[in-house]
Amino acid sequence: MGHGGVRERPNRHAWRACRGQPLVGSNPTPSATTASAPAGRSSPPSTILRPAVWTRVRLQPMTPNLWAAVDGYICDHLVASEPALDAALAASAAAGLPAISVTPNQGKLLALLVQLCSARAILEIGTLGGYSTIWMARAMGPGGRVVTVEADARCVDVARANLVSAGLSDVVEVRLGAALETLPEIAGDGSGPFDFVFIDADKANNSEYFDGFAIGVVRS
């Protein structure tokens, strides 16, 4: 800052000299650049600090353990524990369901996306224990409804119980059946159109779920 609180603008030649330093280097220590003023111009400050220091970073290959560690760090620091969601995961584990639910940070992202598009009608393909379902159902606005499809009867029972415990059974309909058979029924029974579709089922049929169905039932 200059005298009287007026911000001093660095001499452009000095700034250019500073800006002209290599952006990538091996020296992690902050450095400074000194420049002289051209003839006829006022002298710049004797030393101008570089605005940032860029260093080479050795990227680690992504592994399942590293992925889990990063995911766990985000969940621990950005997603608070919630009883209904924790109970849903615990009930799913107790019932022997595979531990393949979305992670808490992914659930929070789903909730954010639902809120951003003001979704009132949501379709989920692949319910499992209802963990992701709870995230989305809580995020939608008043009067909203979720239809979720699951092929495994055991998962349907667990999901329905979890939704009752979460107080969401009146806004979520869990349908039992293979998605490729159930989705055409949903398309024809007036459940749609949908504002938001979440596909998290058998990956082999993702293209069928997306191209063959989801695009046709999403509200334009």
C-alpha positions in Angstrom: 0.0 0.0 0.0 1.2 3.6 -0.7 1.0 6.6 1.6 -2.5 7.3 2.7 -3.7 3.8 2.0 -3.5 4.2 -1.8 -2.3 1.0 -3.5 0.9 1.4 -5.4 1.0 -0.2 -8.8 4.3 -2.0 -9.6 6.2 -0.6 -12.5 5.1 -2.6 -15.5 8.6 -3.4 -16.6 9.5 -4.7 -13.2 6.3 -6.8 -13.2 7.1 -8.1 -16.6 10.5 -9.2 -15.4 9.0 -10.9 -12.4 6.3 -12.5 -14.6 8.9 -13.7 -17.0 10.5 -16.1 -14.5 10.1 -19.8 -15.3 6.7 -21.1 -14.2 8.0 -24.6 -13.5 11.2 -25.1 -11.5 12.7 -27.4 -9.0 13.3 -24.8 -6.3 10.5 -24.8 -3.8 11.9 -21.7 -2.0 10.1 -18.4 -2.7 12.3 -16.2 -4.7 12.3 -12.5 -5.8 13.1 -10.7 -8.9 14.9 -7.3 -9.1 14.5 -5.0 -12.1 15.8 -1.6 -13.0 13.6 1.1 -14.4 14.1 2.2 -18.0 15.6 5.6 -18.6 13.1 8.4 -17.8 10.9 6.3 -15.6 10.7 6.2 -11.8 12.6 3.5 -10.1 10.6 0.4 -9.1 10.8 -1.1 -5.7 14.2 -2.7 -5.3 12.7 -6.1 -4.9 9.4 -7.5 -6.2 8.2 -10.8 -4.8 7.0 -13.3 -7.2 3.2 -13.8 -6.8 3.5 -17.6 -6.7 6.1 -20.3 -6.7 5.5 -23.2 -9.1 7.3 -26.5 -8.4 7.4 -29.9 -10.1 5.1 -32.4 -8.6 5.6 -36.1 -8.9 2.1 -37.6 -9.4 1.3 -40.9 -7.8 -0.5 -43.5 -9.8 -4.0 -43.9 -8.7 -4.5 -47.2 -6.8 -7.5 -48.6 -4.9 -5.8 -47.8 -1.6 -5.0 -44.2 -2.6 -8.5 -43.7 -3.9 -9.9 -45.0 -0.6 -7.5 -42.8 1.4 -8.5 -39.6 -0.5 -12.2 -40.5 -0.3 -11.9 -41.1 3.4 -10.1 -37.8 4.0 -12.9 -35.9 2.2 -15.6 -37.7 4.1 -13.9 -37.2 7.5 -13.4 -33.5 7.0 -16.4 -32.3 4.9 -19.3 -34.6 5.6 -20.8 -34.7 9.1 -22.2 -38.0 10.5 -26.0 -38.3 10.4 -27.8 -40.9 12.4 -30.3 -42.0 9.7 -27.6 -42.4 7.1 -25.2 -44.2 9.5 -28.1 -46.5 10.5 -28.8 -47.3 6.8 -25.2 -48.3 6.2 -25.2 -50.4 9.4 -28.4 -52.2 8.6 -27.2 -52.9 5.1 -24.0 -54.4 6.5 -25.9 -56.4 9.1 -28.1 -57.9 6.3 -25.0 -58.9 4.4 -25.4 -56.5 1.5 -22.3 -55.8 -0.5 -20.4 -52.6 0.7 -20.9 -50.8 -2.6 -23.1 -47.9 -1.6 -22.0 -44.4 -2.6 -19.6 -42.9 -0.1 -20.8 -40.0 2.1 -19.1 -37.4 0.0 -20.7 -38.8 -3.1 -24.1 -38.8 -1.4 -23.6 -35.2 -0.5 -22.8 -34.5 -4.1 -26.0 -36.2 -5.2 -28.0 -34.1 -2.7 -26.3 -30.9 -4.1 -27.2 -31.8 -7.7 -30.8 -32.5 -6.7 -31.0 -29.1 -5.1 -29.3 -27.3 -8.0 -31.9 -28.6 -10.5 -34.8 -28.2 -8.0 -35.7 -31.8 -8.6 -39.2 -32.9 -7.6 -39.3 -36.2 -9.4 -36.3 -38.5 -9.1 -35.6 -41.9 -10.6 -32.9 -44.2 -9.2 -31.8 -47.3 -11.0 -30.1 -49.5 -8.4 -31.4 -49.1 -4.8 -29.2 -51.5 -2.8 -29.9 -50.6 0.9 -31.4 -47.2 0.1 -28.4 -45.1 1.3 -28.2 -42.9 -1.8 -32.0 -42.9 -1.9 -32.1 -41.2 1.5 -29.6 -38.6 0.4 -31.6 -37.6 -2.7 -35.0 -37.8 -1.0 -33.9 -35.5 1.7 -32.6 -33.0 -0.8 -35.7 -32.7 -3.0 -38.2 -30.0 -2.5 -41.7 -30.3 -0.9 -44.1 -32.5 -2.8 -41.3 -34.4 -4.4 -41.2 -38.2 -5.0 -38.5 -40.8 -5.7 -39.0 -44.0 -7.6 -36.1 -46.4 -7.1 -35.7 -49.8 -8.9 -33.9 -52.8 -7.4 -33.6 -56.4 -8.8 -32.7 -58.1 -5.5 -35.6 -58.8 -3.1 -33.2 -58.8 -0.1 -32.0 -55.3 -1.0 -35.6 -54.1 -1.4 -36.5 -55.3 2.1 -33.5 -53.6 3.7 -34.1 -50.4 1.7 -37.7 -50.2 2.6 -36.9 -50.7 6.3 -34.2 -48.0 6.1 -36.6 -45.6 4.5 -39.1 -46.1 7.2 -36.5 -45.5 9.8 -35.5 -42.3 8.0 -39.1 -41.1 7.8 -39.1 -41.1 4.0 -41.3 -44.1 3.2 -44.1 -41.8 2.1 -42.1 -40.0 -0.6 -40.1 -43.0 -1.9 -41.5 -45.9 -3.9 -39.2 -49.0 -4.1 -40.0 -51.2 -7.1 -38.7 -54.8 -7.2 -37.6 -56.1 -10.6 -34.9 -56.2 -13.2 -34.5 -52.7 -14.5 -34.7 -53.6 -18.1 -38.2 -55.0 -17.4 -39.4 -52.5 -14.9 -38.3 -49.3 -16.6 -40.7 -49.7 -19.6 -43.5 -50.1 -17.0 -42.4 -46.9 -15.3 -42.4 -45.1 -18.7 -45.9 -46.1 -19.4 -47.6 -45.7 -16.0 -47.4 -42.0 -15.6 -44.6 -41.9 -13.0 -42.5 -39.6 -15.1 -41.2 -37.4 -16.5 -38.3 -37.1 -14.1 -36.1 -34.1 -13.2 -33.2 -36.2 -12.1 -32.1 -39.8 -12.9 -29.3 -41.6 -10.9 -28.0 -44.8 -12.5 -26.0 -47.0 -10.1 -26.9 -50.6 -11.1 -25.1 -53.3 -13.1 -22.6 -51.6 -15.3 -23.0 -53.9 -18.2 -26.4 -52.4 -19.0 -25.5 -48.7 -18.3 -25.8 -47.8 -22.0 -29.3 -49.3 -22.1 -30.4 -47.5 -19.0 -29.0 -44.2 -20.2 -29.6 -44.2 -24.0 -32.6 -46.5 -24.1 -34.5 -45.1 -21.2 -33.2 -42.2 -19.1 -32.9 -39.7 -21.9 -36.5 -40.4 -22.9 -38.0 -39.8 -19.4 -36.0 -36.8 -18.3 -38.0 -33.5 -18.3 -36.7 -31.3 -21.1 
